[in-house]
Amino acid sequence: MTSPVTTTATTTTATTTTAARLDPAEAATVIAGARARIDDLDGRIIELVKQRMAASAEVQQARIASGGPRLALARELEIMERFRTELGRAGTEVARLLLELSRGRA
């Protein structure tokens, strides 16, 4: 009884591995297409980061003009938590870098 289960698992694994194989030309096509999408996404992300930086500068200017501090640490913690929740532990680092970019120069 143990043998058929082992054989089935091995067959399934072998089939999955075989189905995932591409010849070099197919792989090159898939890679080129995925890289083109990544480049497009990166360009869009960069543009969004620039827009975020401009919006953050507006917030900072309004806070300073009203006599408040330039930074709101509680708000930054909220942002970091949101990124951590959505992206996992590495999301905290992404948020930290975005916040650093958005703070501008003191």
TIZA-189787 format. One line per field, with one value per residue: z, x, y of N, C-alpha, C, CB in turn; residue in one letter. Coordinates in steps of 0.1 Angstrom, whole numbers, plus 2048, in hexadecimal, padded with zeros to 3 digits. Glycine has a CB too. Example, Ala and Ser with C-alpha at 12.3 -4.5 7.8 and 13.67 -1.06 7.14 Angstrom:
2
nZ: [84E, 847]
nX: [884, 880]
nY: [7C7, 7EA]
caZ: [84E, 847]
caX: [87B, 889]
caY: [7D3, 7F5]
cZ: [84E, 84F]
cX: [884, 881]
cY: [7DF, 800]
cbZ: [85A, 839]
cbX: [871, 88D]
cbY: [7D3, 7FA]
residu: [A, S]
% end
This chain:
106
nZ: [800, 807, 7F2, 7D9, 7E0, 7E3, 7C9, 7BA, 7C5, 7BC, 7A1, 79D, 7A5, 792, 77A, 77E, 780, 766, 756, 75B, 74E, 736, 715, 70B, 6F9, 6FD, 718, 717, 70A, 71D, 732, 727, 722, 73D, 749, 73A, 743, 75E, 75C, 753, 769, 77D, 773, 777, 792, 79B, 792, 7A1, 7BB, 7B9, 7B7, 7D0, 7E0, 7DB, 7E4, 7FF, 805, 804, 819, 82E, 82C, 831, 84C, 859, 853, 863, 87B, 885, 889, 871, 86B, 871, 887, 890, 87B, 868, 873, 870, 854, 850, 85D, 84D, 834, 83D, 844, 82B, 81B, 829, 83E, 830, 826, 838, 836, 81C, 820, 832, 822, 80F, 81F, 827, 80F, 80A, 81E, 818, 819, 838]
nX: [808, 814, 826, 816, 80E, 825, 82F, 81B, 81F, 839, 836, 824, 834, 849, 83B, 832, 84B, 855, 841, 846, 85D, 86F, 87A, 89A, 895, 879, 87A, 88A, 878, 863, 871, 87A, 861, 857, 86A, 867, 84E, 854, 866, 854, 843, 855, 85B, 842, 83F, 854, 84B, 834, 840, 84D, 837, 82C, 840, 83D, 823, 827, 839, 828, 817, 82A, 831, 819, 815, 82B, 826, 810, 81A, 820, 833, 84B, 84B, 836, 837, 826, 815, 827, 82D, 815, 814, 82A, 821, 80B, 818, 827, 813, 807, 81C, 82D, 84A, 85F, 852, 852, 86B, 869, 856, 864, 879, 86A, 85F, 876, 87F, 869, 86A, 87B, 893, 89F]
nY: [7F4, 80C, 810, 817, 831, 83F, 83D, 84B, 865, 86A, 868, 87E, 893, 891, 896, 8B0, 8BE, 8B8, 8C5, 8DF, 8E6, 8F8, 8FE, 90D, 923, 929, 92F, 946, 957, 959, 964, 97D, 98A, 98B, 99B, 9B3, 9BA, 9BE, 9D4, 9E7, 9E9, 9F1, A0B, A17, A14, A25, A3E, A40, A41, A5A, A6A, A65, A70, A8B, A90, A8B, A9F, AB5, AB0, AB2, ACD, ADA, AD1, ADD, AF8, AFC, AFB, AE3, AC4, AB9, A9E, A81, A6A, A56, A52, A49, A30, A24, A21, A11, 9F9, 9F3, 9EC, 9D7, 9C5, 9C0, 9B8, 9A8, 9A1, 9AD, 9C3, 9D7, 9E2, 9EB, 9FF, A0F, A19, A27, A3B, A48, A52, A64, A76, A8B, AA6, AB1]
caZ: [800, 807, 7E5, 7D0, 7E4, 7DF, 7BA, 7B6, 7C8, 7B4, 793, 79D, 7A5, 785, 770, 781, 77C, 757, 750, 75E, 747, 729, 70D, 70D, 6F2, 704, 725, 714, 707, 729, 73A, 721, 725, 74B, 74B, 735, 74D, 76A, 759, 753, 777, 784, 76F, 77D, 7A1, 79D, 790, 7AD, 7C6, 7B7, 7BB, 7DF, 7E6, 7D9, 7EE, 80D, 807, 806, 827, 837, 82B, 839, 85A, 85E, 852, 86D, 888, 889, 885, 863, 86A, 87A, 889, 891, 86D, 862, 879, 869, 847, 851, 860, 841, 82B, 843, 843, 81D, 814, 832, 846, 827, 823, 842, 830, 811, 826, 838, 817, 809, 828, 827, 802, 80B, 828, 812, 821, 844]
caX: [800, 81D, 82C, 80E, 80D, 832, 830, 813, 825, 844, 830, 81F, 840, 850, 833, 833, 858, 856, 838, 84C, 869, 86E, 887, 8A0, 88E, 86D, 87E, 88E, 86C, 85C, 879, 879, 854, 856, 873, 861, 843, 85B, 86B, 849, 83E, 85F, 859, 836, 842, 85D, 843, 82C, 848, 84F, 82A, 82B, 849, 837, 818, 82D, 83E, 81C, 813, 834, 830, 80D, 817, 835, 81F, 806, 821, 822, 840, 84C, 848, 82C, 83C, 81A, 810, 831, 82C, 809, 818, 833, 819, 803, 821, 82A, 807, 804, 828, 835, 854, 867, 84A, 856, 877, 865, 850, 86F, 880, 861, 85E, 883, 87E, 85F, 86D, 882, 89E, 89B]
caY: [800, 818, 812, 81F, 83F, 845, 83D, 856, 872, 86C, 86B, 88C, 89C, 890, 89C, 8BF, 8C2, 8B7, 8CF, 8ED, 8E8, 900, 8FE, 91A, 92E, 92C, 936, 953, 95F, 95C, 96E, 98A, 98F, 98F, 9A7, 9BF, 9BE, 9C3, 9E1, 9F0, 9EA, 9F9, A19, A1C, A16, A31, A49, A41, A45, A68, A71, A64, A79, A98, A91, A8C, AAD, ABE, AAD, AB8, ADC, ADE, ACF, AE7, B05, AFD, AFB, AD5, ABE, AB5, A8F, A7C, A5D, A4C, A50, A41, A23, A1E, A1E, A05, 9EE, 9F0, 9E6, 9CA, 9BC, 9BD, 9B2, 99F, 9A8, 9B6, 9CE, 9E1, 9E8, 9F3, A0B, A18, A20, A31, A46, A4F, A5A, A6D, A80, A96, AAB, AB9]
cZ: [800, 7F9, 7DB, 7D3, 7E0, 7D0, 7B5, 7B9, 7BF, 7A5, 792, 79D, 798, 77A, 772, 77D, 76D, 751, 751, 755, 73A, 722, 70E, 705, 6F8, 711, 722, 711, 714, 731, 734, 723, 733, 74E, 746, 73E, 75A, 768, 759, 761, 77F, 780, 776, 78C, 7A3, 79B, 79C, 7BA, 7C5, 7BB, 7CA, 7E6, 7E6, 7E3, 7FC, 80F, 80A, 815, 831, 837, 833, 848, 860, 85E, 85E, 87B, 88D, 885, 877, 861, 874, 87C, 88A, 883, 866, 867, 872, 85B, 847, 854, 854, 837, 830, 842, 834, 816, 81C, 838, 83D, 824, 82C, 83C, 824, 816, 82B, 82D, 810, 812, 828, 81A, 804, 815, 823, 81B, 82C, 843]
cX: [809, 823, 824, 80E, 81A, 834, 827, 819, 831, 840, 82B, 82A, 847, 848, 833, 840, 859, 84D, 83E, 858, 866, 87B, 88D, 89A, 881, 870, 882, 883, 865, 864, 879, 86C, 852, 85E, 86D, 856, 849, 860, 860, 844, 848, 85D, 84D, 838, 84A, 854, 83A, 834, 84B, 842, 828, 834, 843, 82B, 81D, 833, 833, 818, 81D, 833, 824, 80F, 821, 82E, 815, 80D, 824, 830, 840, 848, 83E, 830, 831, 815, 81A, 830, 81F, 80C, 821, 82B, 810, 80C, 825, 81F, 805, 810, 830, 840, 85C, 85F, 84D, 862, 873, 85E, 85A, 876, 877, 860, 86A, 883, 875, 861, 874, 88E, 899, 8A0]
cY: [80D, 81A, 81A, 82E, 846, 847, 849, 863, 874, 86F, 87A, 896, 89D, 897, 8AB, 8C4, 8C3, 8C2, 8DD, 8F0, 8EF, 8FE, 90C, 926, 932, 934, 944, 95D, 963, 966, 97C, 991, 994, 99B, 9B4, 9C4, 9C4, 9D1, 9EB, 9F3, 9F3, A08, A1F, A1E, A22, A3D, A4B, A46, A55, A70, A70, A6E, A88, A9A, A92, A99, AB7, ABC, AB4, AC7, AE1, ADC, ADA, AF5, B07, AFB, AED, AD0, ABA, AA6, A8C, A6D, A52, A49, A47, A32, A1C, A19, A11, 9F8, 9EA, 9E8, 9D8, 9C0, 9B8, 9B5, 9A9, 9A8, 9B1, 9C3, 9DA, 9E9, 9F0, A00, A15, A20, A2A, A3D, A4E, A58, A66, A78, A8D, A9A, AB3, AC7]
cbZ: [80C, 811, 7DF, 7CF, 7F4, 7E5, 7B4, 7BD, 7D7, 7B3, 790, 7A9, 7B1, 781, 771, 790, 782, 752, 756, 76C, 744, 72C, 6FE, 708, 6E3, 707, 72C, 708, 6FE, 731, 73B, 712, 721, 754, 745, 727, 751, 76F, 74C, 74A, 77E, 780, 760, 77B, 7A6, 792, 783, 7B0, 7C6, 7A9, 7B4, 7E4, 7DF, 7CB, 7EC, 80E, 7FA, 7FD, 82A, 832, 81D, 834, 85C, 855, 845, 86C, 892, 883, 88F, 85E, 86C, 875, 895, 89A, 865, 865, 888, 869, 840, 85B, 86C, 83A, 828, 852, 848, 815, 80E, 82A, 84C, 81A, 825, 850, 82C, 808, 831, 840, 80C, 807, 837, 827, 7F7, 80E, 834, 810, 818, 851]
cbX: [7F7, 828, 82F, 800, 80B, 83E, 82B, 805, 82A, 84D, 825, 816, 849, 853, 824, 830, 863, 851, 82B, 84F, 870, 86B, 885, 8AF, 88B, 865, 889, 898, 863, 85B, 888, 87C, 849, 85A, 881, 85B, 83A, 866, 872, 83D, 83D, 86D, 858, 82A, 84A, 868, 83A, 825, 856, 853, 81E, 82F, 857, 832, 80F, 838, 846, 810, 812, 842, 830, 801, 81E, 841, 818, 7FB, 819, 818, 844, 85B, 855, 81D, 845, 80F, 80F, 83F, 82A, 7FE, 820, 83E, 810, 7FE, 82D, 82E, 7FB, 802, 830, 83B, 85E, 86A, 83B, 859, 881, 85A, 846, 879, 885, 853, 85B, 88E, 87B, 852, 875, 879, 8A8, 8A0]
cbY: [800, 815, 804, 81A, 841, 83C, 830, 855, 871, 85F, 862, 88E, 898, 882, 897, 8C1, 8BA, 8AA, 8CE, 8EE, 8DB, 90F, 8F9, 919, 929, 91F, 92E, 953, 957, 94E, 969, 989, 985, 982, 9A4, 9BC, 9B2, 9BA, 9E1, 9EA, 9DD, 9F4, A19, A12, A09, A31, A48, A33, A3E, A6B, A6A, A55, A79, A9A, A85, A81, AB1, ABA, A9E, AB3, AE0, AD6, AC1, AE8, B07, AF2, B02, ACC, AB2, AB6, A87, A7D, A5C, A53, A5D, A46, A23, A29, A2A, A07, 9F2, 9FC, 9EE, 9CB, 9C4, 9CA, 9BD, 994, 99D, 9AF, 9CB, 9DB, 9DE, 9EB, A08, A0F, A16, A2B, A41, A46, A51, A67, A7B, AA2, AB2, AB2]
residu: [M, T, S, P, V, T, T, T, A, T, T, T, T, A, T, T, T, T, A, A, R, L, D, P, A, E, A, A, T, V, I, A, G, A, R, A, R, I, D, D, L, D, G, R, I, I, E, L, V, K, Q, R, M, A, A, S, A, E, V, Q, Q, A, R, I, A, S, G, G, P, R, L, A, L, A, R, E, L, E, I, M, E, R, F, R, T, E, L, G, R, A, G, T, E, V, A, R, L, L, L, E, L, S, R, G, R, A]
% end
